[in-house]
Amino acid sequence: MKKILSSDFVKDEGLKKSLNYVILGVCFGIVFFNTTIGTPIAGFAKELGFGDLIYAIMLALPVLGGAIQLYASMVLEKTKKRKLIFLISGFLHRIPWLFIAILPLIISERTFLFYIIVFLLIVSSLGGAFLNVSFMSWMGDLVPLEIRGRFFSQRSMLATISSLVSGLIIGKFLDTVPGLIGFSIVFIISTILGILDISCFFKVYDPPMKGNFTYNESLIMMFKKVLTHSKFSKFLVFAVTFQFALNIAGPFFNIYMIKYLKMSFFEIALYVQLINNLTVILFIRIWGRIIDKFGNKPVLLISTSIISFLPLLWCLTTPNNWLFIIILLQILAGIFWPGIDLGYNNLALSLSPDENRSFYIAVLNLFVSSFGIALAYIFGGFIIENVAPLLNLYLRNYFKISLVDYHYVFILSAILRFISLKFFLTKIREEKSYSLYEIKEDIIKKVKR
């Protein structure tokens, strides 16, 4: 375990051991998440005959657990049993997927199967609510502020390597073993790895939670305190709007590649996951060092500026020309997405106060899960199935233009990303972070030297 984490920025052996297990866990867990929210779940929904809106609802249900994260935070702050809550909720979050993997082989009636899957996803989402709150609170106290950028970048880098290898294996397997049997095997193995992820945290040290607050105030007053916090409230608005912009199109890139571009699962793994992950590996530690030096906000400004325009490139792809465009897309995404992931998570931790951080994170997850993710998924699916055909009919009749139904949510996503960046991210204030002008001047001085 000692060799997982570089020793240049963590000297305490006890802390290093705990951080090593956090990293080991995500190397297992990333396979579970890539399977349950990535290309395999898209192919699974298509194999079951579910439309885009039903597929969007399936993806929305696991994140709707954010609606009860306030309650989860109250339980966490009152009991202070953070590690126990994390472990129980983690297993509750993962185990229902074993049944989701097996039941389609037993139940042939699709409507009945859909309702069972909905029930299992709700159970999983309840576990996810407690899991997310306890994890963010735990990491906020475990990982020292001065090394967060480097630690989470290294954690993400190793998770990316695991994602790269598993993605190629899963893609090849699904092409070799088509149909529900192939998907069931993949989901079973991924769920077992997800359970191993949670099991790693048996070995992680849980420091005492900061603050003695026990929610003597009313829930409404606590809610108001979070929403009126001078720094955190601005981040909350940006997080919800940006996540909505991302997720109105996010789930449908996989379906678009499978249904319209006619890509195989291995081609998706090779040209999307492999290229993206290799680029992430090259750049993620760079972003970690940049964040530790210049701050999170400037990194987010740079990264979101590029990411905002990527959905428009997807609109240029066709079944005959997709290779070069997708390679370009994944290189750009691999360079700049790590900056967004690291900056976003670090800002959530740094802008929330030490005392009752879990409640602030719970409010953030409540809004992001409900409005930034679940609502965006469903709204995107609704546009594709109900609005896009009407718009296509209008454009064909009056302008002789025809777009693929998915292009409408891609274009809308690009517009909303830019709006979120321009009007909300710029209002966030982060102490000790550099401005873009100061970063440019620093670079110029180093070049001159």
VOTI-172024 format. One record per residue: x, z, y of N, C-alpha, C in turn. Coordinates in steps of 0.05 Angstrom, whole numbers, plus 5000, padded with zeros to 4 digits. Layout:
N
XZYXZYXZY ...
% end
This chain:
449
501650004976500050005000501750005026 504250105024505850125048506649855060 506549645044507549385052505449215066 502949305066500849145078501149125108 501649355120501649375150504549375159 505049205180507749205192508349485204 510749575202511449845210512449855239 512449625253513749625280512049775300 509449805296507749935316506250175305 506550245280505350485269507550655255 508150885266510251055255509251275237 506851385244505751595228504951495200 506051615179505651515152502751565143 501551785150498751845143496951635155 497351585182495651385195496151115183 498651045177499250785166497750745139 497750945122496350935097493350875100 492151015119489250975124488750695135 490450605153490050335164490550115143 492350175125492749985103490249945086 488850165081486350145065484150005081 484150045107482149895124482649595121 485249515122485949235119485349135091 486049285071485449205043482549155039 480849335050477949315047476949055059 477848975083476848735095477648485080 479848495065480748265049478748215026 477548435016475348394997472748325011 472148465032469548435046469148165058 471348035067470947775080469847575061 470447595035469347415015466247455013 465447705014462547765013461147655037 462347695061460947605085460947295087 463147165079463246875080461146755061 460646895039458646795020455846835029 455247065041452547135048451647025075 453546935092452746825118453946545122 455446445103456846185107455645965091 457345775084456445535070454945585044 455845775027454345825002451445905006 450846075026448046155030446445915041 447745735056446345495065445645315042 447645275023447145115000445045244981 445045504979443145654963440345614973 439945635000437345585012436345305007 438145115009437444835004436744794975 438144924957437644894928434845014921 434045224936431445344931429145194945 429844994961427844834974426744955000 428245145011427345275036428045085060 426245065080426744915104428645055123 429144935146431045045165429945305177 427345325182426245565194426345795174 425645745149425745955128428646045124 430445845124433345915122434246095145 433246035169433946195192432846485189 430346505179429146765175430746925154 431646785133433346925113435847045125 437046885143439546985156438947205177 436547195189435847385210435247665199 434147675175433247935164435548135161 437948055150440048245147441048365173 440748225195441748335220439648485236 437148475227435048615241435248915237 437049005219437549285216438649405242 439549235260440449335286438249485301 435749425294433549555308433449855302 434549945280434450225273437250365277 439050215290441650335294441650565313 439750575331439450815348438951065331 437151035312436551265293439051325277 440451115268442951165252444951315268 445151235294447051375312446351665315 443751725318442852005321443552165296 443052055273443752185248446752235246 448352035254451252065254452252275272 451252275297452152475317451252755310 448952775297447853045290449353165266 449752995245450953105221454053105222 455252925237458152895239459352805212 457652725193458652645166459052345165 460952255182461351975186462251825160 464051945146465151805122463051795100 461552005096459452005076457251795082 456451785108454451595116455451315112 457951265119459150995116459050915087 459851085069460051015041457350955028 455351135034452651105022451450845033 451550815060450250575072451750325064 454350335059455850105051454949995024 454550175005453650094978450749994980 449150124996446350035000446249755012 448149695029448249435042449149215022 450849285003451949074985450249034960 449349244947448249224920445749044918 443949034939441648854936442348564931 444748484939445548204936446048134906 446448334890446648284861443948184850 441748304860439048214852438347944864 439247894889438747634902440147414886 442447484874443947284858442547224832 441347424820440347394792437447304791 435747404809432847354808432047054808 433446874824432646594823432846464795 434446584778434746484751432346574733 430946774742428746884726426046804737 425746804764423146744777423146454786 421246304778421046014785419145964808 417246154813415346114834416646174861 417045974878418745994901417546184923 414946174927413746344947414146644940 413546714915413946984906416947064908 418646884900421546934902422346994930 421346834949422046874977421347154987 418947254979418147514988419847734976 420747694951422547894939425247894953 426247654959428747634973428547765001 426247725014425847855040425948165037 424648275017424748565012427648655008 429148514991431948594986433648575011 433148375027434748345052434048565072 431548655072430848885089432349135080 432349185054433849415044436849395052 437949165048440749125055441249165085 439349075102439649105130439549395139 437949555125437849845131440549975126 441749905104444450005099446449895120 446149645128447949535148447749675175 445449775182445049915207446850165209 446750325188448450565187451350495183 451950285169454650195163456050115189 454749955206455949855230456550075250 454650255253454950475272457250655264 457250735239459350915229462150785229 462250525223464850385223466050375251 464450295271465550265298466350545310 464750745304465451015313467951105300 468251055274470551145258473051005268 472950745272475350595281476150675310 474050735326474650815354476251075355 475851255336477451505335479951485318 479951295298482251275280484551115292 483950885304486050705314486750765343 489250845348490050915376489750675394 488850725419488250515438490650325442 493050435443495350275450496150075429 495050095404495849905383493349755372 491049785385488649665374488849355373 489949235394490248945395491848845371 494248965367495948875346494848945318 493649185315492549255289490249075281 488249035299485948865292486748575289 488848485303489748215299491048185272 492548385263493848365236491648395215 489748565219487548585200486048325198 485448195220484047945220485747725207 488347735211490147525199490047545169 490247785158490247805129487547745117 485447815132482747745123482347445123 483647315142483447025144484846895120 487147005112488546895088486746925064 485447155061483647195038481247005040 480246955064478046775068478846495061 481246415068482246145062482346095033 483646275018483946234989481246234975 479646434981477046464968475146224975 475346124999473645905008474145654991 476745594987477445364971476545394942 476945634931476045674903473045654900 471545784919468645774918467645484922 468745344941467845074946468244894921 470544914908471144754885469244834862 468745094859467045194838464145084841 463145094866460345014870460044714866 462144554871461944274865462144224835 463544394821463944364792461544464776 460444694786458144814773455744814792 454344584794452144554813449644714805 447844734823445244864817445345164820 443145284812442845574817444845744801 445645654778447545804762450145834777 451145624789453545634805453345834828 451145814843450745994866450546284856 449146334834448746614824451446734817 453146584804455846684796457446754821 457346574841458846624866457846874880 455246904882454147134895454747394880 454747394854455347634838458247714843 460147534841462947594845463447684873 462247554893462647634921461547914926 459247974914458048244918459848454906 461048404883462948594871465248644890 466248424902468448454921467548614946 465048574954463948724976463849024970 463149084945463149364937465949484936 467849324928470649414929471549474958 470649304976471149355005470349635013 467949705007466949975015468550195000 469250144975470750344959473450404971 474650214985477350264997477250495017 474850545029474650745050474551035039 474451065012474751325001477551445008 479451265013482251345018482851355048 480951295066481451285094480851555107 482651655123482351915137480151885159 478352085160476252085180476852315200 477952245223478552455243476052585254 476252825264473852955275472552785297 469952765297468552615317468752755344 469152605365469452715392466752785404 466652995419464253075433462553265417 461053435431459353625417456353575423 455853345434453053275441451353245416 448953355417447153335393444353225401 444253055421441752925429439653125437 440453315454438453495465436653355485 437753145498436152985516434252805500 432152715513430352535499431652265494 430652125474431751865467431651675490 429451695506429151515529431351575550 431951825554434051895573436751805564 437251835538439851735527439951435529 437751305524437651015526438250925554 437051065573437450995601440351045610 441551245599444351305605446151075597 445650965573447250735564446750495582 444250435587443550195602444450205631 444850445642445750465670448750535672 450150545650453050595651454350365666 455850425686456850225704458450005691 460050075671461749875657460449765632 459349935616458349855590455849675593 454149725612451749565615452349275621 454449225637455248945642456248805617 457748955601458648835575456248785557 454248955557451848935541450448665547 450048615573448648365581450248125572 452848125576454547905567454347865536 454548085522454548075492451947945482 449648035493447147925483446847625490 447447555514447147275522449047095508 451547185504453547015491452946985461 452047205449451447195420448947025416 447047035434444646855431445546565433 447346505452448346235455449746135430 451246315418452746235393450846195370 448946375366447446385342444946205342 444246095365442045905365442845655349 445445605347446445375332448145455308 449345695309451345775289450545725260 448145805250447545775222447245485213 446845305232446045035225448344845223 450744925230453044755226453444705197 453144915180453544885151451344695139 448844735147446744565137447144275147 448044245171448543985183450743835166 452843975158454943845142453943775115 452243945103451243895076449143675076 447143685094444843505094445343245108 446643255132447043005148449742875143 451843025144454542905140455142855111 453542965092453842935063456543025053 457543235065460143355056459743525031 461643515013461543694989462443974997 461944164980462744434986465844454988 467244314971470144324972471144184998 469943975007470743845032470244035055 468044185055467544375076469744595076 470344695051472444895049475144795058 475744545051478344425057478644355087 476744215098477044115125475944295147 474344495138473244685158474644955155 474345085131475445345128478545345127 479645165112482645165109483945115136 483244905150484544845175484045055196 481545155197480845375215482445625209 482545695184483945945176486945925180 488145695174491045665179491645685209 490045575225490445595254490145875264 488046015253487646295260490146465253 491246415229493646565220495946535239 496246285250498446235268498046365295 495546395304495146485331494046765335 493046885313491647145317493447365326 495947375316497747595324498647545353 498847295360499547225388497447345407 494847295400492647405416492747715417 493447835395493648125394495748235414 498048105415500148185434499348125463 497947895467497047825494495048035504 493248115486491148315494492548575501 494448665485495748915491497248915517 498148675525499648645550497848595575 495948405572494448315595491548425596 490448515573487748615573485848435558 483448525553481548375537479948175554 479248235578477648055594478847785599 481447775608482547505612482647335587 483147465565483247325539480447215533 478347375538475647275534474947045552 475847065577475246845596476446585587 478946595578480346355569478946245544 478546415525477546335499474646225500 472946365514470146275516469846015532 471745965550471645715565471945475547 473745495527474145275508471845265487 471145495477469145515456466445405465 465945435491463345345502462845045498 464944885497464544595496464644485467 465344655448465644545421463044445408 460744565413458344445401457744155408 458744075432458243805441459843605423 462143695414463743515396462343465370 460843665360459343625335457343405338 456243355362454243145366455542865363 458142845363459442595360459942515331 459442705313460142655285457842495271 458642325252456842175235457842185207 456342095187457342095160459741915156 460341745175462641555172465141635188 464841815208467141875226467742165228 466642335211466742625215469542745212 471342625197473842745189475542825213 476242635230477942705253476742905272 474142865278472743045297472643335286 472043365260471843625249474643765248 476643615242479343725242480043825270 479443665290479943745318478343995325 475843995317474144235322475244485310 476144465285477144705272479844805282 481444625292483944705304483444855330 481644745347480944885372479545145367 477745155347476345405340478345605330 480245515313482245695301484045815322 484545665343486345775364484845975381 482345925389481046085410479046285399 477946255375476046455365477246725361 479746745351480947015348481047165375 481547025397481547155423478847265430 476747125422474047225427473447475409 474047445384473447665365474847925373 477447895378479048135385478148245412 477848075432477148165459474448295459 472548175445469748285444469748565432 470948595409470848855395472349065410 474648995422476249185437474849275462 473449085475471949165499469649345492 468249295470466149475461467149755458 469549785447470650055442471650175468 473050025485474350135508472350185531 470150035533468250075554466150285547 465950365522464150585514465750845515 464551065526465951315528466551445501 468651605500469351735474467051915464 465752055482463552225474461152055468 460052095443457651945434458051645435 460451555428460951275427459051135407 458351275385456651145365453951065377 452951225396450351165408450550915425 452750895440453150655457453350405439 454850435417455150205398452550145385 450950345380448250305368446450145387 446450215413444850065432445849775434 448449745434449549475435448649315410 448949435387448149295362445049245361 443549435372440649395373439949135388 441049105412440348875428441648615417 444148635409445448405398444148305372 443548495354442348425328439548305332 437948435349435148355352434948095368 436348085391435947855410438247655409 440647755404442947575404443347425378 442347545356442747415330440147335317 438447535309436047475294434147285310 433547355335431847185351433046905354 435646895358436946635362436846465337 437246585313436946445288434146315286 432146485290429346385286428646185307 429446225332428846035353430245765348 432745775338434145535331432745385309 431845525288430445405266427745285275 426445425293423845325304424245065320 426445055336427044815352427544575334 429044625313429844405294427344295280 425644475271423344385255420944285272 420544405295418144355310418444215337 420644265350421144145377422743885375 424843895359426643655358425243405350 423443405330422043155323420443045346 419143215362417643115385419443005407 421643135412423643035431424742765422 425342745396426342495386424342265390 421842325385419742125388419642035417 419742215436419742155464422141985472 424542065464426941925471427041645460 426041615435426041345423424041165437 421741265445419741105457420441015485 421741195501422141145529425041075536 426941165520429741115527431340985505 429940925483431240795459433740955450 433541225452435641405443434641565420 436341605400435541775377437741965370 437042215370439042425362438242545335 440142665322439642825298438243085307 436343185292434843425300436743655307 438943685292440743905297442243885324 442443645334443943605359442743755382 440043795382438743925404439644215407 439944355384440844635386443844645392 445344445384448244435390448544405420 447044225433447244185462446344435477 444144545468443144795481445045025479 446345045456448345255451450645225471 451644985475453844935494453045025522 450644945531449745015558449545325561 448345455542447945745544450645895542 452545795527455245925526456545915554 456345695567457545665593456245845613 453545865612452046045630452846335626 453146415601453946695595456646755606 458546565602461246595612461246615643 459946425656460146405685458746625699 456446725689454846905705454947195695 455947245671455847515660458647625652 460247465639462947555632464647615657 464347455677465947495702465247755716 462947875711462148125724463248375711 464448345687465548575673468148665686 468448935688470849045700472349205678 474849125673476449265654478949375667 479349645665481649765677484349655666 486249615684488949535677489149255665 486949105665487148825656488148645679 489448435672490548245691488248045698 488547935722486847705729488147455718 486647235716487846985707490046895726 489746945751491846875771494447035765 494147295759496447455754497847365728 496347285708497447185683499046925689 497846755705499246505712501846555726 501846745745504246815759506346935741 505447095722507347215703508647005685 507046815677508146595660510146425677 509546365702511346215719513946355723 513846615727516346775731518146765705 516846775682518346775657519546495652 518046285660519146015656521545975675 521346075700523546045718526046195709 525646425696527946575686529346415664 
% end
